Amino acid sequence: MKHSLAARLGGLILCATSLSFTNIASAADWLTLQGTEPAGASNPVNIWGFIQAQYQDDNSDANAADQYVPAKLIGPDLDSQSQFNVNRARLGARGVAMPLDSQINYFLLAEFGNNGITDPENSSAKLTDASITFNHVKGARVRVGMFKTPGSEEGLQAIHVFDYINFTNVTNQMMLERFPNRRYTPNVGPQTITPENDFNGFEESVGAFRDVGVQVFNTFKLDNGWEASYAAMFGNGNGLNFGDNDSNKELYLYLAAEKVFSGKGPRRSGMKFFAWSQDGKRTADFTNDATHNPEEYDRERRGAGFKYLNKGLRFTAEYLEGEGMIMQGVHNPSFGIGPCQGNPTSTAGCHGAEAEAKGYYVEGGYRIPSTNWELDVRFDNYQRLDGDQFEAEYDKLTLGAQYFFNPRVRVAFNYEMSDAEAPNFAKGAGPNANLDGIEDRFSVQVTAIFK
């Protein structure tokens, strides 16, 4: 599964060079939507944001000792199976650096909601985006600062137009990165639900699909309505932290080709093919002793997919795989499970720092003609610790409906039917003692966008 980073970067540069002889597109993909202002824009300040409020109810059963694991509880608090929450409340500003330079854009966004960004550090607000884009070089826009990294469609797209309430398992567990604590931290075992019991063993916020670094990117018009996009980014590999915790850097690569049918913005009609990769290292202490033993571990992620949206019909499919730094749950900050907890060199395998995982999702939606209703369905599969004794497989079928009061305000209803098992263990044994009983979840969420 190893590949040459230099070869990948060289191939992307050659492709970008060949594209630079075509005209820059005026319509936008996710890279352009989030990193630039529309052609001809001159407003120095555009205030914008959105609020998402939700209710979730989980019907999972406790284990034989009447204890729970995080997968059976409502995050980020993980102290209930039924909860109202303002899960996102984001306020931002973006614009053009007028009257100084119309070719410089900026993007600022802060999170005030209760989620994996704010909850682990007990902060009431946290900056999620702070970037500047320079559009002076034809074919190569340059973005610097903190922003969304090129990657999986589910993570790269704007969350306020995401068609579901919760992420797929493969995105939540493998792509929504949790960063190792600076020193070894023991796992949190299954517990009863009480205000005193904290299931989250990680000290820092989730990565939120973001990093601090520099990105070269652009989108180009081709013949017959096709567009091509590319991005190459170097980042710290340290999520929403402005600084870095080691000298390693992350390389992100992204390519996409899209046939644009009509429209513009986040819900334009088109057919897109995309592929991406992320390669870097993480520094962590996973050894359970009295000495601080920081070690470097490889982290690789890659994927490819397809998305179609036209005349009220939507279809998306994406395959993802990862190697190294495979999280075993927010209650397992050691990244180990079973005999591997606190022993990353165990011959028994099952340590996420050196493991592999893979997954996929397929989803579709249909906007019912002459109504404000949309129907959605999604299936996702995630194989964690792929090939190890402690491998676990997650399947989830999500049935959804959305009602659009207007283009900026909608309510979404989701019913998730979940199943999880460790195939190498009998029912009720090993990891299945806690995976058994993961059941259905109902969610409703209201989204209001303003700008």
VEXMAR-173962 format. One record per residue (C-alpha): residue in three letters; x, y, z negated. Coordinates in Angstrom, 1 decimal. Example, Ala and Ser with C-alpha at 12.3 -4.5 7.8 and 13.67 -1.06 7.14 Angstrom:
2
<ALA,<12.3,-4.5,-7.8>>;
<SER,<13.7,-1.1,-7.1>>;
END
This chain:
451
<MET,<0.0,0.0,0.0>>;
<LYS,<3.0,2.3,-0.1>>;
<HIS,<3.4,4.8,2.7>>;
<SER,<6.0,7.4,3.6>>;
<LEU,<4.9,10.9,2.4>>;
<ALA,<7.3,12.5,4.9>>;
<ALA,<5.8,10.5,7.8>>;
<ARG,<2.3,11.5,6.7>>;
<LEU,<3.1,15.2,6.4>>;
<GLY,<5.0,15.1,9.7>>;
<GLY,<2.1,13.6,11.6>>;
<LEU,<-0.3,16.1,10.1>>;
<ILE,<2.0,19.0,11.2>>;
<LEU,<2.2,17.7,14.7>>;
<CYS,<-1.5,17.4,14.9>>;
<ALA,<-2.0,20.9,13.5>>;
<THR,<0.6,22.3,16.0>>;
<SER,<-1.3,20.8,18.9>>;
<LEU,<-4.6,22.2,17.6>>;
<SER,<-3.1,25.7,17.2>>;
<PHE,<-3.4,26.4,20.9>>;
<THR,<-7.2,26.4,20.7>>;
<ASN,<-9.4,29.2,19.4>>;
<ILE,<-10.3,29.4,15.7>>;
<ALA,<-13.9,28.4,14.9>>;
<SER,<-16.3,30.8,13.4>>;
<ALA,<-18.5,28.1,11.9>>;
<ALA,<-17.3,26.7,8.6>>;
<ASP,<-16.4,23.3,7.1>>;
<TRP,<-15.7,22.8,3.3>>;
<LEU,<-12.1,24.0,3.7>>;
<THR,<-13.2,27.3,5.4>>;
<LEU,<-16.3,27.8,3.4>>;
<GLN,<-14.5,27.7,0.1>>;
<GLY,<-11.2,29.2,1.2>>;
<THR,<-12.1,32.1,3.4>>;
<GLU,<-14.7,34.9,4.0>>;
<PRO,<-16.8,35.0,7.2>>;
<ALA,<-15.2,36.7,10.2>>;
<GLY,<-15.9,40.4,10.1>>;
<ALA,<-16.7,40.5,6.4>>;
<SER,<-15.6,43.6,4.6>>;
<ASN,<-17.2,43.5,1.2>>;
<PRO,<-14.5,43.6,-1.5>>;
<VAL,<-16.8,42.1,-4.2>>;
<ASN,<-19.5,39.5,-3.9>>;
<ILE,<-20.9,38.3,-7.2>>;
<TRP,<-22.4,34.8,-7.0>>;
<GLY,<-23.1,31.7,-9.1>>;
<PHE,<-25.6,29.0,-10.0>>;
<ILE,<-27.2,27.3,-13.0>>;
<GLN,<-28.1,23.6,-13.4>>;
<ALA,<-30.2,22.4,-16.2>>;
<GLN,<-31.1,18.7,-16.7>>;
<TYR,<-32.7,16.0,-18.7>>;
<GLN,<-31.3,12.4,-18.7>>;
<ASP,<-32.6,9.3,-20.3>>;
<ASP,<-30.6,6.0,-20.3>>;
<ASN,<-32.2,2.6,-21.0>>;
<SER,<-29.0,0.6,-21.6>>;
<ASP,<-28.8,-1.9,-24.5>>;
<ALA,<-26.3,-1.9,-27.3>>;
<ASN,<-23.9,-4.9,-27.6>>;
<ALA,<-24.4,-7.7,-30.1>>;
<ALA,<-23.1,-5.6,-33.0>>;
<ASP,<-25.5,-2.7,-32.1>>;
<GLN,<-22.7,-0.6,-30.8>>;
<TYR,<-22.2,1.4,-27.6>>;
<VAL,<-19.6,2.4,-25.0>>;
<PRO,<-19.7,5.7,-23.0>>;
<ALA,<-21.3,4.1,-19.9>>;
<LYS,<-24.5,3.6,-21.9>>;
<LEU,<-24.6,7.2,-23.2>>;
<ILE,<-25.3,10.7,-21.8>>;
<GLY,<-22.2,12.8,-21.2>>;
<PRO,<-20.3,14.9,-22.0>>;
<ASP,<-21.4,14.7,-25.7>>;
<LEU,<-21.8,10.9,-25.7>>;
<ASP,<-24.0,10.9,-28.8>>;
<SER,<-27.4,10.1,-27.4>>;
<GLN,<-29.2,8.1,-24.7>>;
<SER,<-31.7,11.0,-24.2>>;
<GLN,<-30.6,14.6,-23.8>>;
<PHE,<-31.5,18.0,-22.4>>;
<ASN,<-28.4,20.0,-21.2>>;
<VAL,<-27.3,23.0,-19.3>>;
<ASN,<-24.6,21.0,-17.5>>;
<ARG,<-23.4,23.7,-15.2>>;
<ALA,<-23.5,27.5,-15.4>>;
<ARG,<-21.0,29.1,-13.1>>;
<LEU,<-20.3,32.7,-12.3>>;
<GLY,<-17.9,33.9,-9.7>>;
<ALA,<-16.7,36.6,-7.4>>;
<ARG,<-15.2,36.4,-3.9>>;
<GLY,<-14.5,38.9,-1.2>>;
<VAL,<-12.0,40.6,1.1>>;
<ALA,<-9.1,42.7,-0.1>>;
<MET,<-10.5,45.9,1.4>>;
<PRO,<-9.5,48.6,2.1>>;
<LEU,<-6.0,47.3,1.8>>;
<ASP,<-6.0,44.2,4.0>>;
<SER,<-9.0,42.6,5.7>>;
<GLN,<-7.0,39.4,6.3>>;
<ILE,<-6.7,38.6,2.6>>;
<ASN,<-9.5,36.9,0.8>>;
<TYR,<-9.9,35.9,-2.9>>;
<PHE,<-12.1,33.4,-4.8>>;
<LEU,<-12.8,33.4,-8.6>>;
<LEU,<-15.2,31.0,-10.5>>;
<ALA,<-15.7,30.3,-14.2>>;
<GLU,<-17.7,27.5,-15.9>>;
<PHE,<-19.9,28.2,-18.9>>;
<GLY,<-21.9,25.0,-18.9>>;
<ASN,<-21.6,21.9,-21.1>>;
<ASN,<-19.7,19.2,-19.1>>;
<GLY,<-16.3,17.5,-18.8>>;
<ILE,<-14.6,20.8,-18.0>>;
<THR,<-15.6,22.6,-21.2>>;
<ASP,<-16.5,19.8,-23.7>>;
<PRO,<-13.1,18.1,-24.4>>;
<GLU,<-11.3,21.3,-25.4>>;
<ASN,<-14.4,22.7,-27.2>>;
<SER,<-14.3,25.8,-25.0>>;
<SER,<-17.3,27.9,-24.2>>;
<ALA,<-15.9,28.9,-20.8>>;
<LYS,<-13.1,27.9,-18.5>>;
<LEU,<-11.7,29.2,-15.2>>;
<THR,<-12.1,26.6,-12.5>>;
<ASP,<-11.0,28.6,-9.4>>;
<ALA,<-8.6,31.5,-8.9>>;
<SER,<-7.2,31.7,-5.4>>;
<ILE,<-6.0,34.0,-2.7>>;
<THR,<-6.1,33.2,1.0>>;
<PHE,<-3.8,34.8,3.6>>;
<ASN,<-5.1,34.7,7.2>>;
<HIS,<-2.2,36.4,9.0>>;
<VAL,<-0.8,33.4,10.9>>;
<LYS,<-2.9,32.0,13.8>>;
<GLY,<-3.7,28.4,13.2>>;
<ALA,<-2.4,28.3,9.6>>;
<ARG,<-4.2,30.0,6.8>>;
<VAL,<-2.4,29.9,3.5>>;
<ARG,<-4.2,29.5,0.2>>;
<VAL,<-2.5,29.8,-3.2>>;
<GLY,<-3.7,29.4,-6.8>>;
<MET,<-6.2,27.0,-8.4>>;
<PHE,<-8.9,25.5,-6.1>>;
<LYS,<-10.5,22.3,-4.9>>;
<THR,<-8.0,19.8,-3.5>>;
<PRO,<-8.5,18.2,-0.1>>;
<GLY,<-10.0,14.8,-0.7>>;
<SER,<-13.2,12.7,-0.9>>;
<GLU,<-16.4,14.3,0.5>>;
<GLU,<-18.2,13.8,-2.9>>;
<GLY,<-15.5,15.8,-4.7>>;
<LEU,<-14.7,18.4,-2.0>>;
<GLN,<-18.2,19.5,-1.2>>;
<ALA,<-19.9,22.3,-3.2>>;
<ILE,<-21.6,20.8,-6.3>>;
<HIS,<-24.6,23.2,-6.1>>;
<VAL,<-25.7,21.6,-2.8>>;
<PHE,<-24.8,18.0,-3.9>>;
<ASP,<-27.9,15.9,-3.2>>;
<TYR,<-27.7,13.7,-6.4>>;
<ILE,<-27.4,14.5,-10.1>>;
<ASN,<-24.6,12.1,-11.1>>;
<PHE,<-21.5,11.0,-9.1>>;
<THR,<-21.0,7.5,-7.8>>;
<ASN,<-19.0,5.2,-10.1>>;
<VAL,<-16.0,5.2,-7.7>>;
<THR,<-15.8,9.0,-7.7>>;
<ASN,<-16.5,9.4,-11.5>>;
<GLN,<-14.0,6.8,-12.6>>;
<MET,<-11.3,6.9,-9.9>>;
<MET,<-11.4,10.5,-8.5>>;
<LEU,<-12.7,12.7,-11.3>>;
<GLU,<-9.3,12.5,-13.0>>;
<ARG,<-8.7,12.3,-16.8>>;
<PHE,<-5.2,13.2,-17.7>>;
<PRO,<-3.1,11.2,-20.2>>;
<ASN,<-2.6,12.7,-23.7>>;
<ARG,<0.9,13.9,-24.3>>;
<ARG,<1.6,11.1,-26.9>>;
<TYR,<0.2,7.6,-27.1>>;
<THR,<-3.4,7.6,-28.3>>;
<PRO,<-5.2,4.4,-29.3>>;
<ASN,<-8.4,3.4,-27.6>>;
<VAL,<-11.7,4.1,-29.2>>;
<GLY,<-13.7,0.9,-29.7>>;
<PRO,<-17.5,0.5,-29.3>>;
<GLN,<-19.3,2.4,-32.0>>;
<THR,<-22.8,3.1,-33.3>>;
<ILE,<-24.3,6.4,-32.4>>;
<THR,<-23.7,9.0,-35.1>>;
<PRO,<-22.6,12.7,-35.1>>;
<GLU,<-19.3,11.7,-36.7>>;
<ASN,<-18.3,9.2,-34.0>>;
<ASP,<-16.5,10.6,-31.0>>;
<PHE,<-16.3,8.3,-28.0>>;
<ASN,<-14.0,10.6,-25.9>>;
<GLY,<-10.3,9.8,-26.4>>;
<PHE,<-8.9,12.4,-24.0>>;
<GLU,<-7.6,15.7,-25.2>>;
<GLU,<-7.9,17.7,-21.9>>;
<SER,<-10.7,18.5,-19.6>>;
<VAL,<-11.4,16.5,-16.4>>;
<GLY,<-9.5,17.6,-13.3>>;
<ALA,<-12.7,18.7,-11.6>>;
<PHE,<-11.2,17.8,-8.2>>;
<ARG,<-8.9,20.8,-8.6>>;
<ASP,<-5.2,21.7,-8.8>>;
<VAL,<-2.8,24.6,-8.8>>;
<GLY,<-0.6,24.9,-5.7>>;
<VAL,<-0.4,26.1,-2.1>>;
<GLN,<-2.4,24.9,0.9>>;
<VAL,<-2.0,25.4,4.6>>;
<PHE,<-5.3,24.7,6.5>>;
<ASN,<-7.5,25.7,9.3>>;
<THR,<-10.5,24.8,11.5>>;
<PHE,<-10.5,24.9,15.3>>;
<LYS,<-13.0,24.9,18.0>>;
<LEU,<-12.6,22.2,20.6>>;
<ASP,<-14.6,21.3,23.7>>;
<ASN,<-18.3,20.3,23.8>>;
<GLY,<-19.1,21.6,20.3>>;
<TRP,<-16.4,19.7,18.5>>;
<GLU,<-14.3,21.1,15.7>>;
<ALA,<-11.2,19.9,14.0>>;
<SER,<-9.9,20.7,10.5>>;
<TYR,<-6.7,20.0,8.7>>;
<ALA,<-5.2,20.7,5.3>>;
<ALA,<-1.8,20.0,3.6>>;
<MET,<-1.4,21.0,0.0>>;
<PHE,<1.4,20.8,-2.6>>;
<GLY,<0.2,21.1,-6.2>>;
<ASN,<1.2,20.5,-9.8>>;
<GLY,<-0.9,17.4,-10.1>>;
<ASN,<-2.1,18.7,-13.5>>;
<GLY,<-5.8,19.6,-12.9>>;
<LEU,<-7.2,22.8,-14.4>>;
<ASN,<-4.0,23.6,-16.3>>;
<PHE,<-2.2,26.6,-14.9>>;
<GLY,<1.2,25.2,-15.8>>;
<ASP,<2.7,21.8,-15.1>>;
<ASN,<3.7,19.1,-17.6>>;
<ASP,<6.6,17.6,-15.5>>;
<SER,<8.6,18.3,-12.4>>;
<ASN,<6.6,16.1,-10.1>>;
<LYS,<4.4,17.5,-7.4>>;
<GLU,<1.3,16.1,-5.7>>;
<LEU,<0.9,16.0,-1.9>>;
<TYR,<-2.7,16.2,-0.5>>;
<LEU,<-3.4,15.6,3.2>>;
<TYR,<-6.8,15.9,5.0>>;
<LEU,<-8.0,15.6,8.6>>;
<ALA,<-11.6,15.9,10.0>>;
<ALA,<-13.3,16.1,13.3>>;
<GLU,<-16.9,17.3,13.5>>;
<LYS,<-19.5,17.6,16.3>>;
<VAL,<-21.5,20.7,15.4>>;
<PHE,<-25.1,20.5,16.5>>;
<SER,<-26.5,23.8,15.1>>;
<GLY,<-26.5,26.2,12.1>>;
<LYS,<-23.8,27.2,9.7>>;
<GLY,<-22.9,27.1,6.1>>;
<PRO,<-23.1,24.1,3.7>>;
<ARG,<-26.1,22.5,5.3>>;
<ARG,<-25.4,23.0,9.0>>;
<SER,<-26.2,20.1,11.4>>;
<GLY,<-23.3,18.0,12.6>>;
<MET,<-21.5,14.6,12.7>>;
<LYS,<-18.2,14.5,10.9>>;
<PHE,<-15.4,12.0,10.6>>;
<PHE,<-12.7,12.5,7.9>>;
<ALA,<-9.7,10.9,6.3>>;
<TRP,<-7.5,12.0,3.4>>;
<SER,<-4.7,11.0,1.0>>;
<GLN,<-3.3,12.1,-2.3>>;
<ASP,<0.1,11.0,-3.6>>;
<GLY,<2.0,12.0,-6.8>>;
<LYS,<3.1,10.9,-10.2>>;
<ARG,<1.9,11.3,-13.8>>;
<THR,<4.0,11.4,-16.9>>;
<ALA,<2.5,9.6,-19.9>>;
<ASP,<3.4,7.8,-23.1>>;
<PHE,<1.5,4.5,-23.1>>;
<THR,<3.8,2.7,-25.6>>;
<ASN,<2.3,2.1,-29.0>>;
<ASP,<5.2,2.8,-31.4>>;
<ALA,<6.6,5.6,-33.5>>;
<THR,<8.8,6.9,-30.7>>;
<HIS,<7.8,9.3,-28.0>>;
<ASN,<8.4,7.3,-24.7>>;
<PRO,<7.3,9.4,-21.7>>;
<GLU,<7.4,7.4,-18.5>>;
<GLU,<6.5,8.3,-14.8>>;
<TYR,<3.7,6.4,-13.1>>;
<ASP,<2.7,6.5,-9.4>>;
<ARG,<-0.8,7.8,-8.6>>;
<GLU,<-2.1,7.3,-5.0>>;
<ARG,<-5.6,7.9,-3.7>>;
<ARG,<-6.9,7.7,-0.1>>;
<GLY,<-10.1,7.3,1.8>>;
<ALA,<-12.0,7.8,5.0>>;
<GLY,<-15.6,8.4,5.8>>;
<PHE,<-18.4,9.6,8.1>>;
<LYS,<-21.3,12.1,7.6>>;
<TYR,<-24.3,12.9,9.8>>;
<LEU,<-26.9,15.6,9.3>>;
<ASN,<-29.4,16.6,11.9>>;
<LYS,<-33.1,17.3,12.1>>;
<GLY,<-33.9,16.4,8.5>>;
<LEU,<-31.9,13.1,8.6>>;
<ARG,<-28.7,12.6,6.6>>;
<PHE,<-26.3,9.7,6.4>>;
<THR,<-22.9,9.4,4.7>>;
<ALA,<-20.5,6.5,4.2>>;
<GLU,<-17.0,6.6,2.6>>;
<TYR,<-14.5,4.0,1.5>>;
<LEU,<-11.9,4.9,-1.2>>;
<GLU,<-9.0,3.1,-2.8>>;
<GLY,<-6.4,3.9,-5.5>>;
<GLU,<-3.2,2.6,-6.9>>;
<GLY,<-1.9,3.6,-10.3>>;
<MET,<-3.5,5.7,-13.1>>;
<ILE,<-6.8,3.8,-13.0>>;
<MET,<-8.8,5.0,-16.0>>;
<GLN,<-10.6,2.3,-18.1>>;
<GLY,<-13.2,4.7,-19.5>>;
<VAL,<-13.1,8.0,-21.5>>;
<HIS,<-12.8,5.9,-24.7>>;
<ASN,<-9.6,4.3,-23.5>>;
<PRO,<-6.9,7.0,-23.3>>;
<SER,<-4.2,4.3,-23.3>>;
<PHE,<-5.4,3.3,-19.8>>;
<GLY,<-5.2,-0.3,-21.1>>;
<ILE,<-7.8,-2.8,-22.0>>;
<GLY,<-7.7,-6.1,-23.8>>;
<PRO,<-4.1,-7.4,-24.5>>;
<CYS,<-2.6,-4.5,-22.5>>;
<GLN,<-3.6,-1.7,-24.9>>;
<GLY,<-0.4,0.0,-25.9>>;
<ASN,<1.7,-2.3,-23.7>>;
<PRO,<2.0,-1.1,-20.1>>;
<THR,<4.6,-3.9,-19.3>>;
<SER,<2.3,-6.7,-20.4>>;
<THR,<2.5,-9.8,-18.1>>;
<ALA,<-1.2,-10.2,-18.6>>;
<GLY,<-1.9,-7.3,-16.2>>;
<CYS,<-5.0,-5.2,-16.9>>;
<HIS,<-3.2,-2.0,-17.5>>;
<GLY,<-4.7,0.9,-15.5>>;
<ALA,<-1.4,2.8,-15.2>>;
<GLU,<-0.1,0.2,-12.8>>;
<ALA,<-3.4,-1.2,-11.4>>;
<GLU,<-5.4,-0.9,-8.2>>;
<ALA,<-9.0,-0.1,-7.5>>;
<LYS,<-11.3,0.4,-4.6>>;
<GLY,<-14.9,1.3,-3.8>>;
<TYR,<-17.4,2.7,-1.4>>;
<TYR,<-20.7,4.4,-1.2>>;
<VAL,<-23.4,4.7,1.5>>;
<GLU,<-26.3,7.2,1.2>>;
<GLY,<-29.0,8.8,3.2>>;
<GLY,<-31.7,11.4,3.0>>;
<TYR,<-34.8,12.4,4.9>>;
<ARG,<-36.5,15.8,4.7>>;
<ILE,<-40.3,15.1,5.2>>;
<PRO,<-41.6,17.4,8.1>>;
<SER,<-43.8,20.3,7.1>>;
<THR,<-43.2,19.8,3.4>>;
<ASN,<-40.6,20.9,0.8>>;
<TRP,<-39.8,17.4,-0.1>>;
<GLU,<-36.7,15.3,0.6>>;
<LEU,<-36.2,11.6,-0.2>>;
<ASP,<-32.7,10.2,-0.9>>;
<VAL,<-31.2,6.8,-1.5>>;
<ARG,<-27.6,5.8,-2.3>>;
<PHE,<-25.7,2.6,-3.1>>;
<ASP,<-22.2,2.6,-4.5>>;
<ASN,<-19.7,-0.1,-5.5>>;
<TYR,<-16.5,0.2,-7.6>>;
<GLN,<-14.0,-2.6,-8.3>>;
<ARG,<-11.8,-1.5,-11.1>>;
<LEU,<-8.5,-3.3,-11.9>>;
<ASP,<-8.9,-5.0,-8.5>>;
<GLY,<-7.3,-8.5,-8.6>>;
<ASP,<-6.5,-8.5,-12.4>>;
<GLN,<-7.9,-10.8,-15.0>>;
<PHE,<-9.8,-7.9,-16.5>>;
<GLU,<-11.3,-6.7,-13.2>>;
<ALA,<-14.7,-5.1,-13.6>>;
<GLU,<-17.2,-4.4,-10.8>>;
<TYR,<-19.9,-1.7,-10.9>>;
<ASP,<-22.9,-1.5,-8.6>>;
<LYS,<-25.5,1.3,-8.7>>;
<LEU,<-28.6,2.0,-6.6>>;
<THR,<-29.9,5.5,-6.8>>;
<LEU,<-33.4,6.5,-5.7>>;
<GLY,<-33.9,10.3,-5.4>>;
<ALA,<-36.4,13.0,-4.5>>;
<GLN,<-35.8,16.7,-4.2>>;
<TYR,<-38.4,19.5,-4.0>>;
<PHE,<-37.2,22.8,-2.5>>;
<PHE,<-39.0,25.8,-3.9>>;
<ASN,<-36.9,27.9,-1.5>>;
<PRO,<-33.4,27.4,0.0>>;
<ARG,<-31.7,28.4,-3.3>>;
<VAL,<-34.0,26.8,-6.0>>;
<ARG,<-34.8,23.1,-6.1>>;
<VAL,<-35.6,20.3,-8.6>>;
<ALA,<-34.1,16.8,-8.1>>;
<PHE,<-35.3,13.5,-9.6>>;
<ASN,<-33.0,10.4,-9.7>>;
<TYR,<-33.6,6.9,-10.8>>;
<GLU,<-30.4,4.8,-11.1>>;
<MET,<-30.4,1.0,-11.3>>;
<SER,<-27.0,-0.1,-12.5>>;
<ASP,<-25.2,-3.4,-13.0>>;
<ALA,<-21.6,-4.1,-14.2>>;
<GLU,<-19.7,-7.3,-14.9>>;
<ALA,<-16.2,-8.7,-15.4>>;
<PRO,<-16.3,-11.6,-12.9>>;
<ASN,<-13.5,-13.6,-14.6>>;
<PHE,<-15.3,-13.8,-18.0>>;
<ALA,<-18.5,-15.5,-19.0>>;
<LYS,<-21.6,-13.6,-19.9>>;
<GLY,<-21.1,-11.9,-23.3>>;
<ALA,<-17.3,-12.7,-23.3>>;
<GLY,<-14.4,-10.3,-23.0>>;
<PRO,<-15.3,-7.0,-21.3>>;
<ASN,<-18.8,-8.4,-20.6>>;
<ALA,<-19.6,-8.0,-24.3>>;
<ASN,<-20.0,-4.3,-23.6>>;
<LEU,<-20.7,-4.3,-19.8>>;
<ASP,<-23.8,-6.5,-20.4>>;
<GLY,<-26.7,-4.3,-21.1>>;
<ILE,<-25.8,-1.4,-18.7>>;
<GLU,<-29.3,-0.6,-17.3>>;
<ASP,<-31.4,2.0,-15.6>>;
<ARG,<-31.2,5.8,-16.0>>;
<PHE,<-33.7,8.5,-15.2>>;
<SER,<-32.6,12.1,-14.5>>;
<VAL,<-34.2,15.4,-13.5>>;
<GLN,<-32.2,18.6,-12.7>>;
<VAL,<-33.2,22.1,-11.7>>;
<THR,<-30.7,24.1,-9.6>>;
<ALA,<-30.9,27.8,-9.1>>;
<ILE,<-28.3,29.6,-6.9>>;
<PHE,<-27.9,33.4,-6.9>>;
<LYS,<-25.7,35.8,-5.0>>;
END
